[in-house]
Each structure stands twice: as C-alpha cells, then as structure tokens.
Amino acid sequence: MSLPEASLILSNMIRTILFDLDGTLIDSEPVGVQAIMECTKEWGVPVSYEDASVVVGKKWDVAFDLVYDRYVMPLPKEEASRRIVERFKQLHRAHPSIVPGVVEAIRDLSRVYNLALVTGSHRDDALWALKALDVEANFRFVFGAEDYPRSKPAPDGFLAALAALGSTGADALVFEDSVAGIASARAAGCRVVAVECTNHFGHDQSGADGRIRDFAGVGVEWVRKAFP
C-alpha cells in the first residue's frame, strides 16, 4: 500500500525520525553483494548471487557468519571479512549512489524532528556517507554496527537511538528498505516506511506501514499529512 492514504489510520504524533543507511540514504547494497562475489571468486570459492545477498540489511559480521556456514573458504573469517569490507569501500566510495530526494528530505525534516541514523555498517562508513551527502550536521546521533549488540532484525539499534533521543517507538518513524530493517523497526515499536527504488533483490516490504518510491516530495509537511 502507498502513503499517505494508507497511513491515515495512524494518529500518534511523530517527534523522532530514524534512518537506515544502506539502501535508504545511499544505494550501496548491490555493491556489498558485488564485493562478496568478486573476492570469493578470486579465492576460488565463488559465492552465488543469492547467497551473497544475505548482506542486505544486516551487520557485516552476521553476513559473514551466514556465508561461512555455507562455504569453505581458504582464508580465516576475520581476514576474509577485512578484505571484503575493504573491497566494498573501494567500490562504493568511488561512485556513491544517492537515493533521489534524500538530501533535501533530511534537511527539511531536521528543522522539526530529531534525527538519528541506525545502520549495520561500521560507524566510520556511516560518518563518511553523511559527510559525502553533506548532512552530518542534521543528525543528532549515529549508531553503527559497533554501537549495539544484535544485528537487525533485532530491535537493538533502533532502541538505542530512541533512548539517546529520549523518545519511544510510539512517536518515531523509521525509513528502511530491507526485510530485516523493517522487522527491526517494528520490533522497536516504530512505524516504518519502506523505500522501494533500492529493492533490487525483490525482498518483501509488506511489513512496512507504507512505501515510497524515493524521497522526492518527502519533508515536514509530507510527514504531517501522512502521520497526522
């Protein structure tokens, strides 16, 4: 279902907005899959596209655990992880792909709402991305993979952000893209809007309260109309 029509049943006022990073602010998740496939092919144990896509919406260490459960690699997991993450950074930072409208949306929303970023990527990657988008100052808090214990779909990251902002899930809205991220936001008691344009893997986004193609037209007035 689409917004704002489908969201008129939701009446709690929004005070806090939380964003995922990969697949929400930047279209980086295919690059993560590419990094896994390229590196493992070079090591003589090519991981399939389907298995490499486990990275979507999860912390890197969780994704590597899943891959190592299915494949026997010639490298220790820690070394393989380091090399794949480095390859991802090289590929992604060379040509970052920004989700349409997201910079304008963040700048407008931060005028009224408290914003935080909750990502399964490492904190330094998250800060790099925010600086690249020139929106670092618009976020009050950034929570990277090292800042909370359990990966999405557990709610830990969103709960940590809500606590830091003095907020609760009842007055928070989350922008996400992945199945794990949507489940995480819902488990934290938040309403969640799914971004469709980065869903390259055809994941089921029906767990979200609503969906948007991208952030074109999203801002303070959009939120007020969608979540009165």
Helices and strands as residue ranges (DSSP letters): G 5-7, E 16-19, H 29-42, H 49-52, G 53-55, H 60-70, H 77-94, H 102-109, E 114-118, H 123-133, G 136-138, E 141-143, G 145-147, H 156-165, G 169-171, E 172-176, H 179-187, E 191-195, E 210-212, H 220-226
